[in-house]
Amino acid sequence: MKKILLVEDDQALAMATSFALETENFNVTHCSCLADAKKALENDSFSLMLLDVNLPDGIGYTFCQEVRRQGHKLPIIFLTALDEEVNVVQGLEVGGDDYVSKPFRVRELISRIKANIRRFDATADASSEIILGPFKIDEKKHIVSHNGTILNLTPSEYRLFLTLVQNKNNVLTRGQILEQLWDIDGDFIDDNTLSVYVKRLREKLGEDKDYIQTIRGVGYMLQDK
């Protein structure tokens, strides 16, 4: 049974969300503040975290950054009522993998959760290494290294890079990449999300960011130089 960490201070919403997830056979741990969420992560392993943005003892974005610095790879989905583009982008830039705007549809939330877990598990089950120029991908450990230095990629950044590498020298449309990242109904996907991931991934690739080529009006291609 997959374990979900739900960090949400709205008790009514938390109860309804927990009930919906438990009917889908998820094991839900609910925390109403960041301090409790931190303890939960220290004491247990989770398949995914649902993280509210505004909490009594801090901001979800800051907590997400802390979680990533500590090396936690689990997918993180932000629950936010702040659905303006700037806030969505901020959540992705600090290491979030996805977001759902409140009030959300239960079907949408469950689809997002299952898709993120499925993608994370699929890469975890892989066992080979891929070498491409200065990059080495350890599919078993979800690790990408650049000239021997491990890159701090979020699960979605890792999946994006792996997708591009597996299709090197081939142009992928934005739609094809989004399907690879989520594998769910495209109605739930904001196309701007992909632009944010590509921008953030390129920044982490540093001097070799030009391996990822933008094909205007179509999508992206990773060029094997």
VENLINKA-V458400 format. One record per pair of residues at least 4 apart in sequence whose ideal C-beta (glycine too) atoms are under 7 Angstrom apart, sorted by the first residue. I is the first residue (numbers start at 0). J is the second residue. D is the distance in Angstrom with one decimal. If there is no record, write none. Layout:
<<I:J:D> <I:J:D>>
This chain:
<<0:24:6.0> <0:25:7.0> <0:26:4.9> <1:25:5.4> <1:26:6.9> <1:46:4.2> <1:116:6.0> <2:26:4.7> <2:28:6.7> <2:43:6.9> <2:44:7.0> <2:45:4.7> <2:46:5.5> <3:20:5.8> <3:25:4.9> <3:26:6.9> <3:27:5.0> <3:45:6.5> <3:46:6.7> <3:47:5.6> <3:49:6.4> <4:28:5.3> <4:30:6.9> <4:36:6.5> <4:39:5.8> <4:40:7.0> <4:45:4.5> <4:48:4.4> <5:13:6.1> <5:16:6.2> <5:17:6.3> <5:27:5.6> <5:28:6.9> <5:29:4.8> <5:49:4.8> <6:30:5.0> <6:33:7.0> <6:36:4.5> <6:48:6.7> <6:49:6.7> <6:50:4.9> <6:51:5.8> <6:54:6.8> <7:12:5.9> <7:13:4.5> <7:16:6.9> <7:31:6.9> <7:49:7.0> <7:51:4.6> <7:78:6.3> <8:31:4.7> <8:32:6.7> <8:51:6.4> <8:54:5.4> <8:55:5.6> <9:13:6.1> <10:14:6.3> <11:15:6.5> <12:16:6.0> <13:17:6.0> <13:29:5.2> <14:18:6.4> <15:19:6.4> <16:20:6.3> <17:21:6.1> <17:27:4.5> <17:29:5.7> <18:22:6.6> <19:105:4.9> <20:25:4.2> <20:27:5.1> <21:25:6.2> <21:27:5.9> <23:109:5.7> <28:39:5.6> <28:43:7.0> <30:35:3.9> <30:36:4.2> <30:39:5.6> <31:35:6.7> <32:54:5.8> <32:55:5.2> <32:56:4.9> <33:37:6.2> <33:54:5.5> <33:56:5.1> <33:57:4.7> <33:62:5.0> <34:38:6.9> <34:56:5.7> <35:39:6.3> <36:40:6.5> <36:62:7.0> <37:41:6.5> <38:42:6.1> <39:43:5.9> <40:66:6.9> <40:71:6.5> <45:73:5.6> <46:73:6.5> <46:116:5.2> <47:73:5.8> <47:74:4.8> <47:76:6.8> <47:112:5.9> <47:115:5.9> <47:116:5.5> <48:73:5.9> <48:75:4.9> <49:76:5.4> <49:78:5.7> <50:59:4.6> <50:62:6.9> <50:63:6.4> <50:75:5.7> <50:77:5.6> <50:78:6.7> <51:59:5.6> <51:78:4.9> <52:58:6.6> <52:59:4.4> <52:60:6.7> <52:77:6.1> <52:79:4.5> <52:81:6.1> <53:58:6.7> <54:59:6.3> <57:61:5.8> <57:62:6.1> <59:63:6.1> <59:77:6.3> <60:64:6.8> <60:89:6.0> <60:90:6.2> <60:93:4.8> <61:65:6.6> <62:66:6.3> <63:67:6.5> <63:75:5.7> <63:93:5.0> <63:94:5.0> <63:95:5.7> <64:68:6.4> <64:93:4.8> <64:94:6.1> <65:69:6.5> <66:71:4.7> <67:71:6.8> <67:94:4.0> <67:151:6.8> <67:153:6.5> <72:141:5.7> <72:154:5.8> <74:96:4.5> <74:115:4.0> <74:116:6.7> <74:119:5.4> <74:154:5.0> <75:94:6.8> <75:95:5.0> <75:96:5.5> <76:96:6.5> <76:97:4.5> <76:98:6.4> <76:99:6.2> <76:111:5.9> <76:112:6.8> <76:115:6.6> <77:90:4.4> <77:95:5.0> <77:98:4.2> <78:99:5.8> <78:101:5.9> <79:86:6.3> <79:90:6.8> <79:98:6.0> <79:100:6.0> <79:101:6.6> <80:100:6.9> <80:101:4.5> <81:86:4.1> <82:87:6.8> <82:100:4.0> <84:88:6.1> <84:191:6.5> <85:89:6.4> <86:90:6.6> <87:91:6.8> <87:98:5.6> <87:189:6.9> <88:92:6.1> <88:195:5.3> <89:93:6.5> <90:95:4.3> <90:98:5.4> <91:95:5.3> <91:192:6.5> <91:195:4.5> <91:196:6.8> <92:195:6.6> <92:199:5.9> <94:153:4.8> <96:115:5.8> <96:153:6.0> <96:154:5.5> <96:155:4.2> <97:111:5.5> <97:115:5.9> <99:103:4.5> <99:107:6.3> <99:108:5.4> <99:111:6.0> <103:107:5.7> <103:108:5.2> <104:108:7.0> <105:109:6.2> <106:110:6.2> <107:111:6.3> <107:187:5.3> <108:112:6.3> <109:113:6.2> <110:114:6.1> <110:183:4.6> <110:184:6.6> <110:187:6.5> <111:115:6.3> <111:183:7.0> <111:187:6.6> <112:116:6.3> <113:117:5.9> <114:118:6.4> <114:181:4.7> <114:182:5.3> <114:183:4.6> <115:119:6.3> <116:120:6.1> <117:121:6.2> <117:182:6.8> <118:122:6.8> <118:158:5.5> <118:180:6.9> <118:182:6.9> <119:123:6.3> <119:154:5.3> <120:124:6.3> <122:138:6.1> <122:141:5.8> <122:157:6.8> <122:158:6.3> <122:161:6.6> <123:141:6.6> <125:138:3.3> <125:139:6.1> <126:138:6.6> <126:139:5.0> <127:138:5.5> <128:135:6.3> <128:136:6.6> <128:137:5.6> <128:138:7.0> <129:136:4.3> <129:138:7.0> <129:164:6.0> <130:135:5.1> <131:164:5.6> <131:167:6.7> <131:223:6.2> <132:210:6.9> <132:224:6.0> <133:145:5.6> <133:146:4.8> <133:207:5.7> <134:143:6.2> <134:145:5.8> <135:144:4.9> <136:143:5.3> <136:161:6.3> <136:164:6.4> <137:142:4.3> <141:157:5.4> <142:149:5.7> <143:150:4.8> <143:152:5.7> <143:157:6.4> <143:160:6.0> <144:148:6.0> <144:149:5.0> <144:150:6.7> <145:150:5.6> <145:204:6.7> <145:205:6.8> <145:207:6.7> <150:203:5.2> <152:156:4.0> <152:157:4.5> <152:160:6.8> <152:203:6.4> <153:157:6.9> <154:158:6.4> <155:159:6.3> <155:180:6.2> <155:196:6.1> <156:160:6.4> <156:196:6.2> <156:199:6.4> <156:200:5.1> <157:161:6.1> <158:162:6.2> <158:180:5.7> <159:163:6.6> <159:180:6.3> <159:196:5.2> <159:200:5.9> <160:164:6.2> <160:200:6.0> <161:165:6.1> <162:166:6.5> <162:176:6.2> <162:179:4.6> <163:211:6.4> <163:219:6.6> <163:221:3.8> <164:221:5.8> <166:171:5.6> <167:221:4.9> <167:223:4.7> <168:220:6.9> <168:222:6.3> <168:223:5.5> <169:220:6.4> <170:214:5.0> <170:217:5.8> <170:218:6.0> <170:220:4.6> <171:175:4.6> <171:176:5.1> <171:218:5.0> <171:219:6.0> <171:220:6.7> <172:217:5.8> <172:218:4.2> <173:177:6.2> <173:190:6.3> <173:193:5.7> <173:218:4.7> <174:178:6.4> <175:179:6.6> <175:218:6.9> <176:180:6.3> <176:193:6.1> <176:218:6.3> <176:219:6.7> <177:181:6.2> <177:185:6.6> <177:188:5.3> <177:193:5.9> <178:182:6.0> <181:188:6.2> <183:187:6.1> <188:192:6.5> <191:195:6.5> <192:196:6.6> <193:197:6.3> <194:198:6.3> <195:199:6.2> <196:200:6.0> <197:201:6.3> <197:211:6.6> <197:219:6.3> <198:202:6.7> <199:203:6.7> <200:204:6.4> <200:211:7.0> <201:208:4.0> <201:211:5.8> <204:208:4.3> <204:210:6.6> <210:221:5.7> <210:222:6.1> <210:224:6.9> <211:219:6.0> <211:221:5.7> <212:219:6.7> <212:220:4.8> <212:222:5.3> <213:219:6.0> <214:218:5.7> <214:219:6.4> <214:220:5.7>>
